[in-house]
Amino acid sequence: MPAIQVTALQLPSQAARVQSREPRAFRTVSLPKTGSNAGAGRSRKCRVLTEAHSAPNKRNNGKVMAATSESVESLHTYDLNDFPRKQLGHLNTPLEPMPRLSKLLGGPEIWIKRDDCTGLSTGGNKVRKLEFLMAEAEAQGADMVITQGATQSNHARQTAASAAKMGMKCHILLEDRTGKTEVNYQENGNVLLDRLHGATIEHRGPGLDMNAEMEAVADTFRAQGLNVYTIPGGGSNTVGALGYVKCAEELVQQSEDMGMKIDYVVHGTGSAGTQAGLVTGFKVQNSAIPVYGIGVRMPQDIQEGNVYKLAAATAEMLGCPDAVQPSDVVANCDYIGPGYGLPAESTLEAIKIFAETEGVLLDPVYSGKGGAGLIDLCRKGFFKEGEKVVFLHTGGVISLTGYLEDFQSQH
């Protein structure tokens, strides 16, 4: 089989890239070309190149390349079929151009990956994670799942829907992260759907260790004889991240089918699972597509650290250790605004622009802030003319109904 040459971009920090857009280094490996339909009865090869020691690097046409005589190359295979998966979503989701938004902003050609169209309970990115998480719960014989999140948690809503579909009980702990007291916020949107799906709900104040709170509640149900499976906030652990390893495979396949080179994938990043899965998925496919996260909650150093830790653990679980490096993870956290779940002016503007130019609705917590970052970076010229930028829509549109007062204040 003929070999292809893959050059994997080592991404610098967000601040440095905004200023210079110059890559810090490249890794180059030669590998056999493989198909992109993993997870459908086919294993994949991941070839990782690492330096054996701090030997001098070679330069080739201005690119820094690891000296092969001083490097160690390891070949690994992974197969998502090794992990149980329950089909819950409408996949594959569309990859579509946004010509009117592209024309409005100038510069790059903007596309959208419609993970708001995954189907289950108004759709969203959590369905991909839950396909693996709920399959594991079922394999362990669980009759109840418990999870936690913010009051208007998209993850909680889709967990409740998944449990309903699979005949399990669902209990949710909702944390007050915003201080918002409006009835719409407390009872409408995702909260209404949580209850419609049959979930029971407890509330918690801010600043607690919510995973510890969840485990304590789970123990009370276990004492009653229930087999409880706990899911961390956002479904963001190594099992959940597999959903976005699969999404990365999907994107590579779609871009190949379209004859399209993706220059960036941009999305809102919070609990880390979506970005960690995407980064891992591209790296273990030997793809050079960079993932550019727009933070919605944490400072940059914490967010990037959380994503890298989970991405590295996910790659190791797949049998591809060292596939992900810290420089592969970028999170721009300049668009958080007043705080998690509190839309900034730029968030509301992005929601309005997407709605009026493309008929696409964003949410105020994740995709709205991701969209705000995309719009501002286009205006600043960070994304260049001729580049193809894919905005991954993480869903959450139902939460708009919990933010009526925020939109009323704009008029």
C-alpha positions in Angstrom: 0.0 0.0 0.0 1.5 3.4 -0.9 2.7 5.6 1.9 1.5 9.1 2.4 3.3 11.9 4.2 1.5 13.5 7.1 2.8 16.7 8.9 1.2 17.2 12.3 1.1 20.8 13.4 2.3 21.5 16.9 0.0 24.3 18.1 1.4 27.2 20.2 -0.5 29.0 22.9 -3.6 30.9 21.9 -2.1 34.3 22.6 1.0 33.6 20.6 -1.0 32.3 17.6 -3.3 35.3 17.6 -0.3 37.6 17.4 1.9 35.7 14.9 0.0 32.6 13.5 3.4 31.0 13.2 3.6 27.3 14.1 6.3 26.4 16.7 7.2 23.0 15.3 6.2 20.1 13.1 6.3 16.4 13.5 6.5 14.4 10.3 5.8 10.7 9.9 5.4 8.3 7.0 2.5 5.9 7.3 0.3 3.7 5.2 -2.9 5.3 4.1 -5.9 4.0 5.9 -9.7 4.5 5.4 -11.6 6.8 7.6 -14.6 4.6 8.4 -13.3 3.4 11.8 -15.9 2.2 14.2 -17.6 0.2 11.4 -15.6 -3.1 11.6 -12.2 -1.7 10.8 -9.2 -1.1 13.0 -6.9 1.9 12.5 -3.2 2.4 12.7 -1.7 5.2 14.8 2.0 5.9 14.2 3.6 8.1 16.8 7.0 9.8 16.5 8.7 10.9 19.6 12.2 12.1 20.3 14.5 9.7 22.1 16.5 12.5 23.7 17.1 16.2 23.1 19.0 15.8 19.9 19.3 18.8 17.4 16.3 19.1 15.0 16.6 19.1 11.2 15.1 21.9 9.2 13.3 21.4 5.9 11.9 24.4 4.0 11.6 26.3 7.2 9.8 23.6 9.1 11.3 22.0 12.2 11.3 18.3 11.9 12.5 15.7 14.4 15.8 14.0 13.4 14.8 10.5 12.5 18.1 9.1 13.6 17.5 10.4 17.1 13.8 9.5 17.3 11.7 6.5 18.2 8.7 5.6 16.1 5.9 3.3 17.5 3.0 1.8 15.6 -0.3 1.2 17.4 -3.8 0.2 16.3 -7.1 1.1 17.7 -10.7 0.1 17.0 -13.7 1.8 18.5 -15.6 -1.5 18.1 -13.6 -2.6 21.1 -15.9 -0.4 23.2 -19.6 -0.9 23.7 -21.8 1.7 22.0 -25.6 2.2 22.0 -27.0 4.0 19.0 -28.9 7.0 20.4 -28.3 9.8 17.9 -29.0 10.6 14.2 -25.5 10.2 12.8 -23.7 11.2 10.7 -24.6 14.8 11.2 -24.4 17.2 8.2 -21.3 19.3 7.3 -22.7 22.3 5.5 -21.3 25.6 4.2 -22.4 29.0 5.6 -22.1 31.3 2.6 -24.0 34.3 4.0 -22.1 34.3 7.3 -18.8 33.9 5.4 -19.7 36.8 3.1 -20.7 39.0 6.1 -17.4 38.4 8.0 -15.0 38.2 5.0 -11.9 36.1 5.1 -12.3 32.4 5.6 -14.9 30.0 4.2 -17.0 29.0 7.2 -18.7 25.6 7.4 -20.8 24.2 10.2 -20.9 20.7 11.6 -24.5 20.2 12.7 -24.1 18.4 16.0 -27.2 20.3 17.1 -29.0 17.8 14.8 -28.1 14.6 16.7 -31.8 14.0 17.3 -32.3 12.9 20.8 -34.4 15.4 22.9 -33.6 18.4 20.5 -30.1 17.2 19.8 -26.6 18.3 20.9 -23.1 17.1 21.4 -23.7 15.1 24.5 -25.5 12.3 22.5 -22.2 11.2 21.0 -20.7 10.8 24.5 -23.8 9.1 25.9 -23.8 6.5 23.2 -20.6 5.1 24.8 -21.5 6.0 28.4 -25.0 4.5 28.4 -23.7 1.4 26.6 -21.3 0.9 29.5 -24.0 1.5 32.0 -26.2 -1.1 30.3 -23.2 -3.6 30.2 -22.8 -3.2 33.9 -26.5 -3.9 34.5 -27.4 -0.4 35.7 -31.0 0.4 36.4 -30.3 4.0 37.4 -28.0 6.7 36.0 -27.0 9.8 38.0 -25.3 12.9 36.6 -24.8 16.5 37.5 -24.5 19.9 35.8 -25.5 23.5 35.9 -29.2 24.5 36.1 -29.6 24.7 32.3 -27.5 21.7 31.6 -27.7 20.3 28.1 -25.9 17.2 29.3 -28.5 16.5 32.1 -31.4 16.8 29.6 -29.8 14.4 27.1 -28.9 12.0 29.9 -32.5 12.0 31.1 -33.7 11.4 27.5 -31.2 8.5 27.1 -32.3 6.9 30.3 -35.9 7.2 29.3 -35.2 5.6 25.9 -33.3 2.7 27.6 -35.8 2.2 30.4 -33.5 3.3 33.3 -34.2 5.7 36.1 -32.4 9.0 36.0 -31.5 11.4 38.9 -29.9 14.8 38.3 -28.0 17.2 40.6 -28.3 20.7 39.3 -25.8 23.3 40.5 -26.4 27.1 40.7 -23.5 28.5 38.8 -25.1 31.7 37.7 -27.1 33.2 40.5 -30.0 33.7 38.1 -33.4 33.5 39.9 -35.8 34.1 37.0 -38.6 31.5 36.8 -37.8 30.9 33.1 -34.2 30.1 33.9 -35.1 27.9 36.9 -38.0 25.9 35.4 -38.1 26.3 31.6 -35.7 25.1 28.9 -33.6 22.1 29.8 -35.2 21.9 33.3 -38.6 21.4 31.8 -37.3 18.7 29.5 -35.5 17.0 32.4 -38.8 16.6 34.1 -40.7 15.5 31.0 -38.2 12.7 30.5 -39.0 11.5 34.0 -35.9 12.5 35.8 -35.9 13.4 39.5 -33.9 16.5 40.4 -32.0 17.9 43.4 -30.5 21.3 43.6 -27.1 22.4 45.0 -25.5 25.7 45.7 -22.3 27.0 44.0 -18.8 26.0 44.7 -19.3 22.4 45.7 -17.4 19.3 44.5 -20.3 18.2 42.3 -18.8 14.8 41.4 -18.4 14.1 45.1 -21.9 15.2 45.8 -23.2 12.9 43.0 -21.3 9.9 44.4 -22.7 10.5 47.9 -26.3 10.6 46.5 -25.5 7.5 44.4 -24.6 5.7 47.6 -28.0 6.4 49.1 -29.7 4.8 46.1 -27.3 1.9 46.2 -28.3 1.3 49.8 -31.8 0.9 48.5 -30.7 -1.9 46.2 -30.4 0.0 43.0 -27.5 -0.5 40.6 -26.4 3.0 40.0 -24.1 4.2 37.2 -22.7 7.7 37.7 -21.8 10.0 34.8 -19.5 13.0 35.4 -20.6 16.5 34.4 -20.7 16.9 30.6 -20.1 13.2 30.2 -16.5 14.1 30.1 -14.4 11.1 30.9 -12.4 8.8 28.7 -15.5 6.8 27.8 -17.5 9.8 26.9 -14.6 11.3 24.9 -14.8 8.3 22.6 -17.9 9.9 21.1 -15.8 12.8 19.7 -13.0 10.4 18.6 -15.7 9.0 16.4 -16.8 12.5 15.4 -13.2 13.3 14.3 -13.3 10.1 12.1 -16.6 11.3 10.7 -15.2 14.8 9.9 -12.1 13.3 8.2 -14.3 11.0 6.1 -16.7 13.8 5.1 -13.9 16.2 4.2 -12.3 13.4 2.1 -15.6 12.7 0.3 -16.0 16.4 -0.5 -12.4 16.9 -1.5 -12.1 19.6 1.2 -9.2 20.6 3.3 -10.2 21.6 6.8 -7.9 24.3 8.2 -9.5 24.6 11.7 -12.3 23.1 13.7 -13.7 25.7 16.2 -16.1 25.0 19.0 -17.1 26.1 22.5 -15.2 24.1 25.2 -16.2 23.6 28.8 -16.1 20.2 30.5 -13.3 19.2 28.1 -14.7 16.0 26.7 -15.7 17.3 23.2 -12.3 19.0 22.6 -10.3 16.1 24.1 -12.1 13.6 21.9 -11.6 15.7 18.8 -7.9 16.3 19.5 -7.4 12.7 20.2 -9.4 11.6 17.2 -7.5 13.7 14.8 -4.1 12.8 16.2 -4.7 9.0 16.3 -5.8 9.2 12.6 -2.5 11.0 11.8 -4.6 14.0 10.7 -3.2 17.5 10.9 -6.6 19.3 11.5 -6.1 21.6 14.5 -8.9 22.1 17.0 -9.5 25.6 18.3 -11.5 25.7 21.5 -13.4 28.8 22.7 -13.6 28.5 26.5 -16.9 29.1 28.2 -15.9 28.8 31.9 -12.3 28.4 33.0 -9.2 30.5 32.6 -7.0 29.4 29.6 -4.3 27.5 31.6 -6.8 25.5 33.5 -9.0 24.7 30.5 -6.0 23.7 28.3 -4.7 21.5 31.2 -8.0 19.8 31.7 -8.4 19.1 27.9 -4.8 17.8 27.6 -5.1 15.5 30.6 -8.3 13.9 29.3 -7.0 13.7 25.7 -3.8 12.0 26.8 -5.8 9.5 28.9 -8.2 8.8 26.0 -5.3 8.2 23.6 -3.7 5.8 26.1 -7.0 4.0 26.5 -7.1 3.5 22.7 -3.7 2.0 22.8 -2.0 5.1 21.3 0.1 6.6 24.1 1.9 9.8 23.4 -0.3 10.5 20.4 -1.3 13.8 22.0 1.1 16.5 23.1 0.3 19.6 25.3 0.9 21.8 22.2 -2.0 20.1 20.4 -4.5 21.7 22.8 -5.6 25.4 22.3 -8.4 27.1 24.2 -9.0 30.8 23.7 -10.8 32.0 26.9 -11.4 35.6 25.9 -15.1 35.3 25.3 -16.4 33.9 28.7 -17.9 37.3 29.6 -19.4 37.6 33.1 -19.1 33.9 33.8 -20.3 30.4 33.0 -23.9 30.5 31.8 -24.0 34.3 31.7 -24.1 35.6 28.1 -21.8 38.5 27.2 -22.8 41.2 24.7 -20.7 39.3 22.1 -22.6 36.1 22.9 -26.0 37.7 22.2 -24.6 39.3 19.1 -23.4 36.0 17.8 -26.8 34.4 18.4 -28.4 37.1 16.5 -25.9 37.0 13.6 -26.2 33.3 13.1 -30.0 33.4 13.3 -30.3 36.2 10.8 -27.7 35.1 8.2 -28.0 31.3 8.2 -31.2 30.5 10.1 -29.1 28.7 12.7 -29.9 29.0 16.4 -27.1 29.0 19.0 -27.4 28.7 22.8 -26.2 31.3 25.4 -23.9 29.0 27.3 -21.7 27.1 24.8 -22.3 27.6 21.0 -23.1 31.3 21.5 -19.7 31.9 23.1 -18.0 29.7 20.5 -19.8 31.7 17.8 -18.7 35.0 19.4 -15.1 33.8 19.3 -15.4 32.7 15.7 -16.9 36.0 14.6 -14.3 38.2 16.5 -11.3 36.2 15.2 -12.6 36.5 11.7 -13.0 40.2 12.1 -9.4 40.4 13.5 -8.0 38.5 10.5 -6.9 35.5 12.6 -8.6 33.1 10.2 -7.3 34.0 6.7 -9.0 34.4 3.3 -9.2 31.0 1.5 -9.0 29.0 4.7 -11.9 26.6 5.5 -13.0 26.8 9.1 -15.5 24.3 10.5 -17.7 25.5 13.4 -18.9 22.6 15.4 -22.4 23.4 16.7 -22.7 21.7 20.1 -26.5 22.2 20.4 -28.4 23.5 23.4 -30.9 25.6 21.6 -33.7 24.7 24.0 -32.0 26.7 26.8 -32.8 29.9 24.9 -36.2 29.7 26.5 -34.6 30.1 29.9 -32.9 33.3 28.9 -35.9 35.5 27.9 -34.8 38.4 30.2 -31.3 38.6 28.6 -32.8 39.0 25.2 -35.4 41.5 26.4 -32.7 43.7 27.8 -31.3 44.0 24.2 -34.4 45.9 23.0 
